[in-house]
Amino acid sequence: MTVLSVRLDEDLEEQLSLIMKKKKLQDKSALIRQMLAKSMEKEIIDLLCDEVQMKKISAWKAAEIAKISLSQFLHELAQREIYTTDEKNLLEDIQFVRNQSESDS
């Protein structure tokens, strides 16, 4: 595990203290790690959705990078009204599903 030092301004410290108090937590570092992981997951999905929208990668590849299921990633795209309907990406997605089915058998 890497050690990282971060300085919090007064507002962030107050917000962190409030969360810890309301959740009855003692370990500030564990809470910050949990919040950072959640934020990074969202940021990665945001970036990958943008790449899919710009047709730089297919939905299945983005799902693989994000370490979520294709179904979950397609749901994320639908929520953002990003549709992957070109033939190349559709064929890649179908091939991915076929490969998953074969490996599950």
C-alpha positions in Angstrom: 0.0 0.0 0.0 1.3 3.5 -0.9 1.2 6.3 1.6 -0.2 9.6 0.4 -0.3 12.8 2.5 -3.2 15.1 1.8 -3.9 18.5 3.3 -7.6 19.2 3.9 -9.0 22.7 4.0 -11.2 23.7 6.9 -14.5 23.0 4.9 -13.4 19.5 3.9 -12.2 18.7 7.4 -15.6 19.8 8.8 -17.5 17.7 6.2 -15.3 14.7 7.0 -15.8 15.1 10.7 -19.6 15.3 10.2 -19.6 12.1 8.1 -17.5 10.3 10.7 -19.7 11.4 13.5 -23.0 10.5 11.8 -21.7 7.1 10.7 -20.0 6.6 14.1 -16.7 5.9 12.6 -13.2 6.1 14.1 -10.8 5.4 11.2 -10.5 8.5 9.1 -8.0 6.9 6.7 -10.3 3.9 6.0 -13.2 6.3 5.3 -11.1 8.4 2.9 -9.9 5.3 1.1 -13.5 4.1 0.7 -14.6 7.5 -0.6 -11.6 7.8 -3.0 -12.3 4.3 -4.4 -15.9 5.2 -5.0 -15.0 8.5 -6.6 -12.3 6.9 -8.8 -14.7 4.2 -10.0 -17.2 6.9 -11.1 -14.4 9.0 -12.8 -13.2 5.9 -14.7 -16.7 5.1 -15.9 -17.2 8.8 -16.9 -14.0 8.7 -19.0 -14.8 5.4 -20.6 -18.4 6.5 -21.5 -16.8 9.5 -23.2 -14.4 7.3 -25.1 -17.3 5.0 -26.2 -19.3 8.1 -27.3 -16.3 9.3 -29.4 -16.1 5.7 -30.8 -12.5 5.3 -29.5 -13.4 2.0 -27.9 -16.4 -0.4 -27.8 -18.7 -0.8 -24.9 -17.4 -4.3 -24.1 -13.8 -3.1 -24.0 -14.9 -0.2 -21.7 -16.7 -2.6 -19.4 -13.6 -4.8 -19.3 -11.4 -1.8 -18.4 -13.9 -0.6 -15.8 -14.1 -4.2 -14.4 -17.9 -4.3 -14.5 -20.2 -6.4 -16.6 -21.2 -5.4 -20.1 -24.8 -5.2 -18.9 -23.8 -2.7 -16.2 -21.8 -0.6 -18.6 -24.6 -0.6 -21.2 -26.9 0.6 -18.4 -24.5 3.5 -17.6 -24.4 4.4 -21.3 -28.2 4.4 -21.5 -28.5 6.6 -18.5 -26.3 9.1 -20.3 -28.2 8.6 -23.5 -25.1 7.3 -25.3 -26.0 4.7 -27.8 -23.5 2.4 -29.5 -25.3 1.4 -32.7 -22.6 1.4 -35.4 -22.0 -1.9 -37.0 -18.3 -2.3 -35.9 -19.1 -1.9 -32.2 -22.2 -4.0 -32.4 -20.2 -6.9 -33.9 -17.5 -6.5 -31.3 -20.2 -6.6 -28.5 -21.8 -9.7 -30.0 -18.4 -11.4 -30.3 -17.7 -10.5 -26.6 -21.0 -12.1 -25.5 -20.3 -15.2 -27.5 -16.8 -15.6 -26.0 -18.3 -15.1 -22.5 -20.9 -17.8 -23.2 -18.3 -20.2 -24.4 -16.0 -19.6 -21.4 -19.0 -20.1 -19.0 -19.8 -23.5 -20.5 
